[in-house]
Amino acid sequence: MDSTIKLIIFDVDGVLTDGTLLIGSDGTEYKGFNTQDGMGISLARFAGIKTAIITGRKSKAVEKRANELSVDYVFQGIHHKVHCLEEMIQELGITSEEVCYIGDDLNDIPILNLVGFPCSPSNAVELVKSRSNYVSTAAGGKGAVREILDYYLATQFDYELLVEQFIESKKEINQ
């Protein structure tokens, strides 16, 4: 990892969730998100890093969670993720080397092969893990995203100071 990451992209199923799909009899899809992953995303955004979700499925739960976390870009129903990557790097004026992507399955390989900091959770398929610069000890939906973000932020920032400033900023908002 030679360059500073300016954009972090997340897959959803198997990364932000444990990959379980719960579908009610009325067709409503339910997903479980890890709150510590969410705090990690908020901390990365506070550090000035843009965030994005690219997922193959479409879900109102993803839309709601992305909204709660103020994720900068959300692409759902995407089966060829590289196009979204190219669109975002062009808009942001960055290179693919300045992108971290966290994925877990075969459809993530093309984008993992292009970014500067490819990562995966411990539950990723072996072919994905073999292409990752960092594989978390935690599984998707179980803190993998937080672990990866904490690792990266600690390599680029005074992590304790960043957290202190983040907490202080939240106090100001709540007053």
FIKOLZA-1660 file (N, C-alpha, C; in steps of 0.1 Angstrom, whole numbers, plus 5000, padded with zeros to 4 digits):
% residues 175
   i   px   py   pz ch aa at
   1 5009 4988 5000  A  M  N
   1 5000 5000 5000  A  M CA
   1 5009 5012 5000  A  M  C
   2 5011 5018 4988  A  D  N
   2 5020 5029 4987  A  D CA
   2 5013 5043 4988  A  D  C
   3 5001 5044 4983  A  S  N
   3 4994 5057 4983  A  S CA
   3 4983 5058 4993  A  S  C
   4 4980 5070 4996  A  T  N
   4 4969 5072 5006  A  T CA
   4 4956 5069 5000  A  T  C
   5 4948 5062 5007  A  I  N
   5 4934 5058 5003  A  I CA
   5 4925 5070 5004  A  I  C
   6 4918 5072 4993  A  K  N
   6 4908 5084 4992  A  K CA
   6 4894 5079 4991  A  K  C
   7 4892 5066 4988  A  L  N
   7 4879 5060 4986  A  L CA
   7 4879 5046 4991  A  L  C
   8 4870 5042 4999  A  I  N
   8 4868 5028 5004  A  I CA
   8 4855 5023 4999  A  I  C
   9 4855 5012 4992  A  I  N
   9 4843 5006 4986  A  I CA
   9 4840 4993 4993  A  I  C
  10 4828 4991 4997  A  F  N
  10 4823 4979 5004  A  F CA
  10 4813 4971 4995  A  F  C
  11 4815 4958 4994  A  D  N
  11 4805 4949 4990  A  D CA
  11 4795 4948 5002  A  D  C
  12 4784 4942 5000  A  V  N
  12 4774 4941 5012  A  V CA
  12 4774 4927 5017  A  V  C
  13 4768 4918 5010  A  D  N
  13 4765 4904 5015  A  D CA
  13 4778 4897 5016  A  D  C
  14 4781 4893 5028  A  G  N
  14 4794 4886 5032  A  G CA
  14 4805 4896 5036  A  G  C
  15 4802 4909 5035  A  V  N
  15 4812 4919 5040  A  V CA
  15 4806 4928 5051  A  V  C
  16 4796 4935 5047  A  L  N
  16 4789 4943 5057  A  L CA
  16 4778 4935 5064  A  L  C
  17 4775 4924 5059  A  T  N
  17 4766 4914 5066  A  T CA
  17 4773 4900 5066  A  T  C
  18 4767 4891 5073  A  D  N
  18 4773 4878 5073  A  D CA
  18 4770 4869 5061  A  D  C
  19 4762 4875 5052  A  G  N
  19 4759 4868 5039  A  G CA
  19 4746 4861 5040  A  G  C
  20 4739 4861 5052  A  T  N
  20 4726 4854 5053  A  T CA
  20 4716 4863 5047  A  T  C
  21 4707 4857 5038  A  L  N
  21 4696 4865 5033  A  L CA
  21 4683 4860 5040  A  L  C
  22 4677 4869 5046  A  L  N
  22 4664 4866 5053  A  L CA
  22 4653 4873 5044  A  L  C
  23 4644 4865 5039  A  I  N
  23 4634 4870 5030  A  I CA
  23 4620 4866 5036  A  I  C
  24 4612 4876 5040  A  G  N
  24 4599 4873 5045  A  G CA
  24 4589 4868 5035  A  G  C
  25 4578 4863 5039  A  S  N
  25 4568 4858 5030  A  S CA
  25 4562 4869 5021  A  S  C
  26 4563 4881 5025  A  D  N
  26 4559 4892 5017  A  D CA
  26 4569 4897 5007  A  D  C
  27 4581 4891 5007  A  G  N
  27 4592 4894 4998  A  G CA
  27 4602 4904 5004  A  G  C
  28 4599 4909 5016  A  T  N
  28 4608 4919 5022  A  T CA
  28 4621 4912 5026  A  T  C
  29 4632 4919 5023  A  E  N
  29 4645 4913 5026  A  E CA
  29 4651 4920 5038  A  E  C
  30 4656 4912 5047  A  Y  N
  30 4662 4917 5060  A  Y CA
  30 4677 4914 5060  A  Y  C
  31 4684 4923 5065  A  K  N
  31 4699 4921 5066  A  K CA
  31 4703 4926 5080  A  K  C
  32 4713 4919 5085  A  G  N
  32 4719 4923 5098  A  G CA
  32 4732 4930 5096  A  G  C
  33 4734 4942 5101  A  F  N
  33 4746 4950 5100  A  F CA
  33 4753 4951 5113  A  F  C
  34 4766 4951 5113  A  N  N
  34 4773 4953 5126  A  N CA
  34 4775 4967 5129  A  N  C
  35 4771 4971 5141  A  T  N
  35 4772 4985 5145  A  T CA
  35 4787 4990 5146  A  T  C
  36 4796 4981 5150  A  Q  N
  36 4810 4985 5151  A  Q CA
  36 4815 4988 5137  A  Q  C
  37 4811 4980 5127  A  D  N
  37 4815 4983 5113  A  D CA
  37 4810 4997 5109  A  D  C
  38 4798 5000 5113  A  G  N
  38 4792 5014 5111  A  G CA
  38 4800 5025 5117  A  G  C
  39 4805 5023 5129  A  M  N
  39 4813 5033 5136  A  M CA
  39 4826 5034 5128  A  M  C
  40 4832 5024 5124  A  G  N
  40 4844 5024 5116  A  G CA
  40 4842 5032 5103  A  G  C
  41 4831 5030 5096  A  I  N
  41 4828 5038 5084  A  I CA
  41 4827 5053 5088  A  I  C
  42 4820 5056 5098  A  S  N
  42 4818 5070 5103  A  S CA
  42 4832 5076 5106  A  S  C
  43 4841 5068 5112  A  L  N
  43 4854 5073 5116  A  L CA
  43 4862 5076 5103  A  L  C
  44 4862 5067 5093  A  A  N
  44 4869 5068 5081  A  A CA
  44 4864 5081 5073  A  A  C
  45 4851 5083 5073  A  R  N
  45 4845 5095 5067  A  R CA
  45 4850 5107 5074  A  R  C
  46 4851 5107 5087  A  F  N
  46 4856 5118 5095  A  F CA
  46 4870 5121 5092  A  F  C
  47 4878 5111 5088  A  A  N
  47 4892 5113 5085  A  A CA
  47 4893 5118 5070  A  A  C
  48 4882 5120 5063  A  G  N
  48 4882 5126 5050  A  G CA
  48 4882 5116 5039  A  G  C
  49 4879 5103 5042  A  I  N
  49 4879 5093 5031  A  I CA
  49 4865 5091 5026  A  I  C
  50 4863 5092 5013  A  K  N
  50 4850 5089 5007  A  K CA
  50 4847 5074 5009  A  K  C
  51 4833 5071 5009  A  T  N
  51 4829 5057 5010  A  T CA
  51 4819 5054 5000  A  T  C
  52 4818 5041 4996  A  A  N
  52 4809 5037 4986  A  A CA
  52 4805 5022 4989  A  A  C
  53 4793 5019 4984  A  I  N
  53 4788 5005 4984  A  I CA
  53 4785 5002 4970  A  I  C
  54 4790 4990 4966  A  I  N
  54 4786 4984 4953  A  I CA
  54 4782 4970 4956  A  I  C
  55 4769 4967 4953  A  T  N
  55 4764 4954 4956  A  T CA
  55 4756 4948 4944  A  T  C
  56 4756 4935 4943  A  G  N
  56 4749 4929 4932  A  G CA
  56 4733 4928 4934  A  G  C
  57 4729 4929 4947  A  R  N
  57 4715 4928 4950  A  R CA
  57 4710 4942 4952  A  R  C
  58 4696 4943 4952  A  K  N
  58 4690 4956 4955  A  K CA
  58 4682 4953 4968  A  K  C
  59 4683 4962 4977  A  S  N
  59 4677 4961 4990  A  S CA
  59 4674 4974 4997  A  S  C
  60 4662 4976 5002  A  K  N
  60 4659 4988 5009  A  K CA
  60 4667 4989 5022  A  K  C
  61 4670 4977 5028  A  A  N
  61 4678 4977 5040  A  A CA
  61 4692 4983 5037  A  A  C
  62 4698 4980 5026  A  V  N
  62 4711 4986 5022  A  V CA
  62 4709 5001 5021  A  V  C
  63 4699 5005 5014  A  E  N
  63 4697 5020 5012  A  E CA
  63 4695 5027 5025  A  E  C
  64 4688 5021 5034  A  K  N
  64 4686 5027 5047  A  K CA
  64 4699 5028 5055  A  K  C
  65 4706 5017 5055  A  R  N
  65 4719 5017 5063  A  R CA
  65 4729 5027 5057  A  R  C
  66 4730 5027 5044  A  A  N
  66 4739 5036 5037  A  A CA
  66 4736 5050 5040  A  A  C
  67 4723 5053 5041  A  N  N
  67 4718 5067 5044  A  N CA
  67 4721 5070 5058  A  N  C
  68 4719 5061 5068  A  E  N
  68 4723 5064 5082  A  E CA
  68 4738 5067 5083  A  E  C
  69 4746 5060 5075  A  L  N
  69 4761 5062 5076  A  L CA
  69 4766 5073 5067  A  L  C
  70 4757 5080 5060  A  S  N
  70 4761 5090 5050  A  S CA
  70 4771 5085 5040  A  S  C
  71 4770 5073 5035  A  V  N
  71 4778 5067 5025  A  V CA
  71 4777 5076 5013  A  V  C
  72 4789 5079 5007  A  D  N
  72 4789 5089 4996  A  D CA
  72 4783 5084 4983  A  D  C
  73 4785 5071 4980  A  Y  N
  73 4780 5065 4967  A  Y CA
  73 4774 5052 4970  A  Y  C
  74 4762 5049 4965  A  V  N
  74 4756 5036 4967  A  V CA
  74 4751 5031 4953  A  V  C
  75 4756 5020 4949  A  F  N
  75 4752 5013 4937  A  F CA
  75 4747 4999 4940  A  F  C
  76 4734 4997 4937  A  Q  N
  76 4728 4984 4939  A  Q CA
  76 4724 4978 4926  A  Q  C
  77 4723 4964 4926  A  G  N
  77 4719 4957 4914  A  G CA
  77 4730 4957 4903  A  G  C
  78 4743 4958 4908  A  I  N
  78 4754 4959 4899  A  I CA
  78 4762 4946 4898  A  I  C
  79 4763 4941 4886  A  H  N
  79 4770 4928 4884  A  H CA
  79 4783 4930 4878  A  H  C
  80 4786 4941 4872  A  H  N
  80 4800 4944 4867  A  H CA
  80 4805 4957 4874  A  H  C
  81 4811 4954 4886  A  K  N
  81 4814 4965 4895  A  K CA
  81 4825 4975 4890  A  K  C
  82 4834 4970 4881  A  V  N
  82 4845 4978 4876  A  V CA
  82 4840 4992 4870  A  V  C
  83 4829 4991 4863  A  H  N
  83 4823 5003 4857  A  H CA
  83 4820 5014 4868  A  H  C
  84 4815 5010 4879  A  C  N
  84 4812 5019 4890  A  C CA
  84 4825 5025 4896  A  C  C
  85 4835 5016 4897  A  L  N
  85 4848 5021 4902  A  L CA
  85 4854 5032 4892  A  L  C
  86 4853 5029 4879  A  E  N
  86 4858 5038 4870  A  E CA
  86 4851 5052 4870  A  E  C
  87 4838 5051 4872  A  E  N
  87 4829 5063 4873  A  E CA
  87 4833 5071 4885  A  E  C
  88 4835 5065 4897  A  M  N
  88 4839 5072 4909  A  M CA
  88 4853 5078 4908  A  M  C
  89 4862 5070 4903  A  I  N
  89 4876 5076 4903  A  I CA
  89 4877 5088 4894  A  I  C
  90 4869 5087 4883  A  Q  N
  90 4869 5098 4873  A  Q CA
  90 4863 5111 4880  A  Q  C
  91 4852 5109 4887  A  E  N
  91 4845 5120 4893  A  E CA
  91 4853 5126 4905  A  E  C
  92 4860 5117 4912  A  L  N
  92 4868 5122 4923  A  L CA
  92 4882 5127 4919  A  L  C
  93 4886 5124 4907  A  G  N
  93 4899 5128 4902  A  G CA
  93 4911 5120 4909  A  G  C
  94 4908 5107 4912  A  I  N
  94 4918 5099 4918  A  I CA
  94 4922 5087 4909  A  I  C
  95 4932 5079 4914  A  T  N
  95 4935 5067 4906  A  T CA
  95 4930 5055 4914  A  T  C
  96 4930 5044 4907  A  S  N
  96 4925 5031 4913  A  S CA
  96 4935 5027 4924  A  S  C
  97 4947 5032 4924  A  E  N
  97 4957 5029 4935  A  E CA
  97 4953 5035 4948  A  E  C
  98 4944 5046 4947  A  E  N
  98 4940 5053 4959  A  E CA
  98 4927 5048 4964  A  E  C
  99 4923 5035 4960  A  V  N
  99 4911 5029 4964  A  V CA
  99 4913 5016 4972  A  V  C
 100 4905 5015 4983  A  C  N
 100 4904 5002 4990  A  C CA
 100 4891 4996 4987  A  C  C
 101 4891 4983 4984  A  Y  N
 101 4879 4976 4981  A  Y CA
 101 4878 4964 4990  A  Y  C
 102 4867 4962 4997  A  I  N
 102 4865 4950 5005  A  I CA
 102 4855 4941 4999  A  I  C
 103 4859 4929 4995  A  G  N
 103 4849 4920 4989  A  G CA
 103 4852 4906 4994  A  G  C
 104 4842 4897 4991  A  D  N
 104 4843 4883 4996  A  D CA
 104 4841 4872 4986  A  D  C
 105 4836 4875 4974  A  D  N
 105 4833 4864 4965  A  D CA
 105 4838 4866 4951  A  D  C
 106 4835 4857 4942  A  L  N
 106 4841 4857 4929  A  L CA
 106 4838 4869 4921  A  L  C
 107 4826 4875 4922  A  N  N
 107 4822 4887 4915  A  N CA
 107 4830 4899 4919  A  N  C
 108 4838 4898 4930  A  D  N
 108 4846 4909 4935  A  D CA
 108 4860 4909 4929  A  D  C
 109 4864 4898 4923  A  I  N
 109 4878 4896 4918  A  I CA
 109 4882 4907 4908  A  I  C
 110 4874 4910 4898  A  P  N
 110 4878 4920 4888  A  P CA
 110 4882 4934 4894  A  P  C
 111 4874 4938 4904  A  I  N
 111 4877 4951 4911  A  I CA
 111 4888 4950 4921  A  I  C
 112 4889 4938 4927  A  L  N
 112 4900 4936 4936  A  L CA
 112 4914 4937 4929  A  L  C
 113 4914 4932 4917  A  N  N
 113 4926 4932 4909  A  N CA
 113 4930 4946 4904  A  N  C
 114 4922 4956 4905  A  L  N
 114 4925 4969 4900  A  L CA
 114 4928 4980 4911  A  L  C
 115 4924 4977 4924  A  V  N
 115 4926 4987 4934  A  V CA
 115 4939 4986 4941  A  V  C
 116 4943 4997 4948  A  G  N
 116 4956 4997 4955  A  G CA
 116 4956 4990 4968  A  G  C
 117 4944 4988 4974  A  F  N
 117 4944 4981 4987  A  F CA
 117 4932 4972 4987  A  F  C
 118 4933 4960 4981  A  P  N
 118 4923 4950 4981  A  P CA
 118 4922 4943 4994  A  P  C
 119 4910 4941 5000  A  C  N
 119 4909 4935 5013  A  C CA
 119 4897 4925 5013  A  C  C
 120 4897 4916 5023  A  S  N
 120 4886 4907 5024  A  S CA
 120 4884 4902 5038  A  S  C
 121 4872 4898 5042  A  P  N
 121 4870 4893 5055  A  P CA
 121 4874 4878 5055  A  P  C
 122 4875 4873 5067  A  S  N
 122 4880 4859 5069  A  S CA
 122 4872 4849 5062  A  S  C
 123 4859 4852 5060  A  N  N
 123 4850 4842 5054  A  N CA
 123 4849 4843 5039  A  N  C
 124 4858 4851 5033  A  A  N
 124 4859 4852 5018  A  A CA
 124 4863 4839 5012  A  A  C
 125 4859 4837 5000  A  V  N
 125 4864 4825 4993  A  V CA
 125 4879 4826 4991  A  V  C
 126 4886 4815 4990  A  E  N
 126 4901 4814 4989  A  E CA
 126 4906 4823 4978  A  E  C
 127 4900 4822 4966  A  L  N
 127 4905 4830 4955  A  L CA
 127 4905 4845 4957  A  L  C
 128 4895 4849 4965  A  V  N
 128 4895 4864 4968  A  V CA
 128 4905 4867 4979  A  V  C
 129 4907 4858 4989  A  K  N
 129 4917 4861 4999  A  K CA
 129 4931 4861 4993  A  K  C
 130 4933 4853 4983  A  S  N
 130 4947 4852 4977  A  S CA
 130 4950 4865 4969  A  S  C
 131 4940 4873 4966  A  R  N
 131 4942 4886 4959  A  R CA
 131 4941 4898 4968  A  R  C
 132 4940 4895 4981  A  S  N
 132 4938 4906 4991  A  S CA
 132 4952 4909 4998  A  S  C
 133 4954 4922 5000  A  N  N
 133 4966 4927 5007  A  N CA
 133 4964 4925 5022  A  N  C
 134 4951 4925 5026  A  Y  N
 134 4948 4924 5040  A  Y CA
 134 4935 4915 5041  A  Y  C
 135 4936 4904 5049  A  V  N
 135 4925 4896 5052  A  V CA
 135 4922 4897 5067  A  V  C
 136 4910 4901 5071  A  S  N
 136 4907 4903 5085  A  S CA
 136 4906 4890 5092  A  S  C
 137 4908 4890 5105  A  T  N
 137 4905 4878 5113  A  T CA
 137 4891 4876 5116  A  T  C
 138 4883 4887 5114  A  A  N
 138 4868 4886 5116  A  A CA
 138 4861 4883 5103  A  A  C
 139 4850 4877 5105  A  A  N
 139 4841 4874 5093  A  A CA
 139 4833 4886 5089  A  A  C
 140 4828 4886 5077  A  G  N
 140 4818 4896 5072  A  G CA
 140 4806 4897 5081  A  G  C
 141 4802 4909 5084  A  G  N
 141 4791 4911 5093  A  G CA
 141 4794 4909 5108  A  G  C
 142 4806 4906 5111  A  K  N
 142 4811 4903 5124  A  K CA
 142 4823 4911 5128  A  K  C
 143 4824 4923 5122  A  G  N
 143 4835 4932 5126  A  G CA
 143 4846 4933 5116  A  G  C
 144 4845 4926 5105  A  A  N
 144 4856 4926 5095  A  A CA
 144 4859 4940 5089  A  A  C
 145 4848 4947 5086  A  V  N
 145 4850 4960 5081  A  V CA
 145 4857 4969 5091  A  V  C
 146 4853 4969 5103  A  R  N
 146 4859 4977 5114  A  R CA
 146 4874 4973 5115  A  R  C
 147 4877 4961 5115  A  E  N
 147 4891 4956 5117  A  E CA
 147 4899 4962 5106  A  E  C
 148 4895 4961 5093  A  I  N
 148 4902 4966 5082  A  I CA
 148 4904 4981 5082  A  I  C
 149 4893 4988 5086  A  L  N
 149 4894 5003 5087  A  L CA
 149 4903 5007 5098  A  L  C
 150 4902 5001 5110  A  D  N
 150 4911 5004 5121  A  D CA
 150 4925 5002 5117  A  D  C
 151 4928 4991 5110  A  Y  N
 151 4942 4988 5106  A  Y CA
 151 4947 4999 5097  A  Y  C
 152 4939 5002 5087  A  Y  N
 152 4943 5013 5077  A  Y CA
 152 4945 5026 5084  A  Y  C
 153 4935 5030 5092  A  L  N
 153 4935 5043 5098  A  L CA
 153 4947 5045 5108  A  L  C
 154 4951 5034 5114  A  A  N
 154 4962 5034 5123  A  A CA
 154 4975 5035 5116  A  A  C
 155 4976 5031 5103  A  T  N
 155 4988 5032 5095  A  T CA
 155 4990 5046 5090  A  T  C
 156 4979 5053 5089  A  Q  N
 156 4980 5066 5082  A  Q CA
 156 4978 5078 5091  A  Q  C
 157 4972 5076 5103  A  F  N
 157 4969 5087 5112  A  F CA
 157 4974 5084 5126  A  F  C
 158 4975 5094 5135  A  D  N
 158 4976 5092 5149  A  D CA
 158 4962 5087 5153  A  D  C
 159 4960 5074 5154  A  Y  N
 159 4947 5068 5156  A  Y CA
 159 4940 5073 5168  A  Y  C
 160 4947 5074 5180  A  E  N
 160 4941 5079 5192  A  E CA
 160 4936 5093 5191  A  E  C
 161 4945 5101 5185  A  L  N
 161 4941 5115 5183  A  L CA
 161 4929 5116 5173  A  L  C
 162 4928 5108 5163  A  L  N
 162 4917 5108 5154  A  L CA
 162 4904 5105 5161  A  L  C
 163 4905 5094 5169  A  V  N
 163 4893 5090 5177  A  V CA
 163 4889 5101 5187  A  V  C
 164 4899 5107 5193  A  E  N
 164 4896 5118 5203  A  E CA
 164 4888 5130 5195  A  E  C
 165 4893 5134 5184  A  Q  N
 165 4887 5144 5176  A  Q CA
 165 4873 5140 5171  A  Q  C
 166 4872 5128 5167  A  F  N
 166 4859 5123 5163  A  F CA
 166 4849 5124 5174  A  F  C
 167 4852 5119 5186  A  I  N
 167 4843 5120 5198  A  I CA
 167 4840 5134 5201  A  I  C
 168 4850 5143 5200  A  E  N
 168 4847 5157 5203  A  E CA
 168 4838 5163 5193  A  E  C
 169 4839 5159 5181  A  S  N
 169 4830 5165 5171  A  S CA
 169 4816 5160 5173  A  S  C
 170 4814 5148 5178  A  K  N
 170 4800 5143 5181  A  K CA
 170 4794 5150 5193  A  K  C
 171 4802 5155 5203  A  K  N
 171 4797 5162 5214  A  K CA
 171 4792 5176 5209  A  K  C
 172 4799 5182 5200  A  E  N
 172 4795 5195 5195  A  E CA
 172 4781 5194 5188  A  E  C
 173 4779 5183 5180  A  I  N
 173 4767 5181 5173  A  I CA
 173 4755 5179 5183  A  I  C
 174 4758 5172 5194  A  N  N
 174 4747 5168 5203  A  N CA
 174 4744 5180 5213  A  N  C
 175 4751 5191 5213  A  Q  N
 175 4748 5202 5222  A  Q CA
 175 4738 5211 5217  A  Q  C
% end
